[in-house]
Amino acid sequence: MITTSRRPATPAAARLRPADLAALASIGLRTRKLRAGLSALGIAIGVAAIVAVLGLAASSSAALLAEIRALGTNLLTVTNGQTLGGATAELPEAAPGMIGRLPGVTAVQDTGTVGNVSAYKSPLIPSIETNGLSVEAATLNLPAVAGTSLAQGRFLNAATAREPVAVLGAVTARLLGFDRIRPGMRIWAGGQWFYVTGILNKDTYVPELDSAVLVGFPAAQKYLHFDGHPSEIYVRTVDTPAATTAVDNLLGAQSSPENPSQVTVSQPSDALTAQADAKGALDTLFLGLGAVALLVGAIGVANIMVISVLERRQEIGLRRALGATRGQIRAQFLAEAILLSLAGGAAGVVTGAAATAIYAHAHGEAVVIPPGAWAGGLAAALLIGAAAGLLPAIRAARLSPTQALWSI
């Protein structure tokens, strides 16, 4: 009787559960903490840059929209343009009154530039050191229409508008060294003293008022030889887009019927929105830098995983000899790369969110971090980890137990 012997069947490899895989991947990173930390740093910097840029942009945009809603989009400005010969045109003295008759107009205020007059803290200041400050004649309800308010003191009234009295813009007060209103405080303008009764807050819609010295129209004509012609008119309309557009279309002809082409009409809220769009171009630049940092981080992760495969041939051979499949070896190294990238991505999200919060609080803005910023950062880290670890994982899985154990 001839008997045949059978080889014992190879036992099936134990199934590697996700929790076991995560624990196994973390061991490989914990044993090489410094190298893993440096590799994750590139991922963290890239994700932090992306989260911070998107968060800062969203916070600034939210603050800008809130400011526009508070100030309204119904402010229009009329300024004197240029003549055909290139000289500065002149608005008629009656222009504010004519504009006030338009349907849909609720308030009109104006300023007039006083030419060849500069303001100084004292007559001892050299005349060439003007600091770019202008002297403007102003009507009495200008702050409310222009969208600003008083930070200190009082604005011009019917009495002080006829006297050598001035109100300073926010930048003007800072350049002249005034932080508060004190009794007897005065400035030198047009060869005589003007007493200061107020300081304005910064004006978002009309920044030219920030660097101005405002005096009354009668005082400007009496003391500074002002001709009385307005140079900029501020018009508030009924707060609806249709009403604002209708008034906008008529302002040129109504302001200067004889020369409507020499009048410039603008809407400050549009300029503010355009300014925000211009800042968005810089956001794109920083997003590009963040993407470069992510690429560098991906190269670092791929590098550490390749070196890890070379250094851990004994471990790979031993696990294969004990029954680990190629798929399990591949999953182990791929999980290490993904875990390393996710650790860097999480650190980057926290860092970017913290930077956004610090900046927003410093500028008095609400902290807004779009969900797409942190979710996109983590997703990018996940994809980078998978892409960077794929080739090293495949190389590790291809090692046979005999090849891997040769180096023991």
Residue pairs with C-beta under 8 A, 6 or more apart in sequence:
10 323
11 323
13 323
13 324
13 325
13 328
14 323
16 24
16 328
16 331
16 332
21 331
21 332
21 335
22 335
22 339
24 332
24 335
25 332
25 335
25 336
25 338
25 339
26 339
28 308
28 312
28 332
28 333
28 336
29 36
29 336
29 339
29 340
29 343
32 304
32 308
35 304
36 304
36 340
36 343
38 300
39 297
39 300
39 301
39 303
39 304
39 340
39 344
40 297
40 301
40 340
40 341
40 343
40 344
40 347
41 297
41 300
41 344
42 293
42 294
42 296
42 297
42 298
42 299
42 300
42 301
42 344
43 294
43 297
43 298
43 300
43 301
43 340
43 341
43 344
43 345
43 348
43 381
43 384
43 385
44 297
44 344
44 345
44 347
44 348
44 351
45 290
45 293
45 297
45 348
46 290
46 291
46 292
46 293
46 294
46 295
46 296
46 297
46 348
46 380
47 290
47 294
47 344
47 345
47 347
47 348
47 349
47 352
47 377
47 378
47 380
47 381
48 290
48 347
48 348
48 349
48 351
48 352
48 355
49 286
49 287
49 289
49 290
49 293
49 348
49 352
50 287
50 290
50 291
50 294
50 348
50 352
50 373
50 376
50 377
50 380
51 348
51 349
51 351
51 352
51 353
51 356
51 369
51 373
51 374
51 377
52 351
52 352
52 353
52 355
52 356
53 283
53 286
53 287
53 290
54 283
54 287
54 369
54 370
54 372
54 373
55 352
55 353
55 355
55 356
55 367
55 368
55 369
55 370
55 373
56 283
56 355
56 356
56 359
56 360
57 279
57 280
57 283
58 368
58 369
58 370
58 373
59 356
59 359
59 360
59 365
59 366
59 367
59 368
60 276
60 279
60 365
61 276
61 368
62 365
62 366
62 368
63 363
63 364
63 365
63 366
64 272
64 273
64 276
66 366
67 204
67 272
68 269
68 272
68 273
71 147
71 204
71 205
71 269
72 147
72 236
72 239
72 269
73 239
73 241
73 244
73 267
73 269
74 236
74 237
74 238
74 239
74 240
74 243
74 244
75 145
75 146
75 147
75 205
75 234
75 235
75 236
75 267
75 268
75 269
76 234
76 235
76 236
76 237
76 244
76 247
76 248
76 251
76 265
76 266
76 267
77 206
77 232
77 233
77 234
77 235
77 265
77 266
77 267
77 268
78 91
78 95
78 99
78 232
78 233
78 235
78 251
78 252
78 255
78 263
78 264
78 265
79 231
79 232
79 233
79 263
79 264
79 266
80 88
80 89
80 90
80 91
80 231
80 232
80 262
80 263
80 264
81 89
81 261
81 262
81 263
81 264
82 88
82 89
82 262
83 89
83 259
83 262
89 256
89 259
89 262
89 263
90 229
91 229
91 230
91 231
91 233
91 255
91 256
91 263
92 98
92 229
92 255
92 256
93 228
93 229
93 230
95 110
95 230
95 233
95 254
95 255
95 256
96 108
96 109
96 110
96 139
96 230
96 233
97 108
98 254
98 255
98 257
99 105
99 108
99 233
99 235
99 251
99 254
99 255
100 108
101 254
102 247
102 250
102 251
102 254
103 246
104 237
104 238
104 243
104 244
104 246
104 247
105 235
105 236
105 237
105 247
106 236
106 237
106 238
107 141
107 144
107 145
107 235
107 236
108 145
108 233
108 234
108 235
108 236
109 138
109 139
109 141
109 142
109 145
109 146
109 233
109 234
110 138
110 139
110 142
110 230
110 232
110 233
110 234
111 136
111 137
111 138
111 139
111 142
111 209
111 212
111 214
111 230
111 231
111 232
111 234
112 136
112 137
112 217
112 220
112 226
112 227
112 228
112 229
112 230
112 231
112 232
113 134
113 135
113 136
113 231
113 232
114 134
114 135
114 136
114 137
114 190
114 215
114 220
114 224
114 226
117 135
117 189
117 190
117 224
118 127
118 130
118 133
118 135
118 189
119 130
119 133
119 135
119 166
119 172
119 176
119 187
119 188
119 189
119 194
119 213
120 127
120 129
120 130
120 176
120 187
120 188
120 189
121 176
121 177
121 187
121 188
122 188
123 188
125 188
131 175
131 176
131 211
132 211
133 172
133 175
133 176
133 211
133 212
133 213
134 208
134 211
134 212
134 213
135 189
135 190
135 212
135 213
135 215
135 220
135 224
136 209
136 212
136 213
136 214
136 215
136 231
137 214
137 215
137 216
137 217
137 219
137 220
137 221
137 226
137 228
138 156
138 167
138 214
138 215
138 216
138 217
139 217
140 155
140 156
140 157
140 158
140 161
140 216
142 155
142 209
142 214
142 234
143 149
143 150
143 155
143 200
145 234
145 235
145 236
146 203
146 205
146 206
146 209
146 234
147 203
147 204
147 205
147 206
147 268
148 200
148 201
148 202
148 203
148 204
148 206
148 209
149 200
149 201
150 167
150 198
150 199
150 200
150 201
151 170
151 199
151 200
151 201
152 180
152 181
152 198
152 199
153 167
153 181
153 196
153 197
153 198
153 199
154 160
154 197
154 198
155 167
155 197
155 198
156 165
156 167
156 197
156 198
156 214
156 215
156 216
160 197
160 216
161 215
161 216
161 217
161 218
161 219
162 216
162 218
162 219
162 222
163 195
163 216
163 219
164 192
164 193
164 194
164 195
164 215
164 219
164 223
165 194
165 195
165 196
165 197
165 215
165 216
165 219
166 187
166 189
166 194
166 195
166 196
166 197
166 213
166 214
166 215
167 196
167 197
167 198
167 199
167 200
167 213
167 214
167 215
168 176
168 178
168 187
168 196
168 198
168 199
168 200
168 213
168 214
169 199
169 200
169 203
169 209
169 210
169 211
169 212
169 213
169 214
170 199
170 200
170 201
170 202
170 203
170 210
171 202
171 210
171 211
172 210
172 211
172 212
172 213
173 179
173 199
175 211
176 187
178 185
178 196
178 199
180 199
181 196
181 197
181 198
181 199
184 195
185 195
185 196
186 193
186 194
186 195
186 196
187 193
187 194
187 196
187 213
188 194
189 213
189 215
189 224
190 223
190 224
190 225
192 223
194 213
194 215
194 223
200 209
200 210
200 214
202 210
203 209
203 210
204 272
205 268
205 269
205 272
206 234
206 268
208 232
215 223
215 224
217 226
217 228
220 226
221 227
221 228
233 255
235 247
235 251
237 243
237 244
237 247
238 244
244 267
248 265
248 267
251 263
251 265
252 260
252 261
252 263
252 265
253 260
255 263
255 265
256 262
256 263
294 380
294 381
294 384
297 341
297 344
297 384
298 341
298 384
298 387
298 388
299 388
301 337
301 340
301 341
301 384
301 385
301 388
301 389
302 337
302 388
302 389
302 391
302 392
304 340
305 333
305 336
305 337
305 388
305 389
305 392
305 393
306 391
306 392
306 395
308 333
308 336
308 392
309 316
309 333
309 392
309 395
309 396
312 396
313 399
313 403
313 404
313 405
313 406
313 407
314 404
314 405
314 407
314 408
316 329
316 396
316 399
316 404
317 399
317 401
317 402
317 403
317 404
317 405
317 408
318 404
318 405
319 328
319 329
320 329
320 399
320 400
320 401
320 404
321 401
321 405
326 397
326 398
327 397
329 393
329 396
329 397
329 399
330 393
330 394
330 396
330 397
331 393
332 393
332 396
333 389
333 392
333 393
333 396
333 397
334 386
334 389
334 390
334 393
336 389
337 385
337 386
337 388
337 389
337 390
337 392
337 393
338 382
338 385
338 386
338 389
339 385
340 385
341 381
341 382
341 384
341 385
341 386
341 388
342 378
342 381
342 382
342 385
344 381
345 377
345 378
345 380
345 381
345 382
346 378
346 381
348 377
348 381
349 374
349 377
349 378
352 369
352 373
352 374
352 377
353 369
353 374
356 367
356 369
357 367
360 366
360 367
360 368
361 367
